[in-house]
Amino acid sequence: MVTGGCLCGSVRFEIRGPIRNIVHCHCSQCRKAQGSAFATNGIVNAADFRLLGGHDALTGYESSPGQTKYFCKVCGSPILSQTAARPGQVRVRLGTIESAIEERPMAHIFASSKANWETICGDLPQYDAYEPGRDDPQ
């Protein structure tokens, strides 16, 4: 089990299952939502994600049809997103996780959309769209 939360501590959560398909996404939407060069996200089964506190502080924004990004309305920390087509899973913003995790990122996606001031370093594969084999464009 891992735990996490927002910057101000209003939203608290736990994950009681594996975190899959961790990627660094460089698309313009993720950059804007994170306020950074990229977003690091991982898929979690919705049944394994549980809010411990801050139900009233969590609010959502439908960033594209059927996809909602949830964040703390007190401090603005992005927490997760969910796609209507995949109600059984959520995409967690890994920067909000406070516990150590064993899972590691597998790729940089939308690398061709990266900020012009960013240099992608490291050995992870880079893709111009979603990583091969993804059946979930969330």
Summary of the structure (lengths in Angstrom):
residues: 138
radius of gyration: 14.4
end to end distance: 23.7
largest distance: 40.9
contacts: 392
relative contact order: 0.26
helix: 12%
strand: 40%
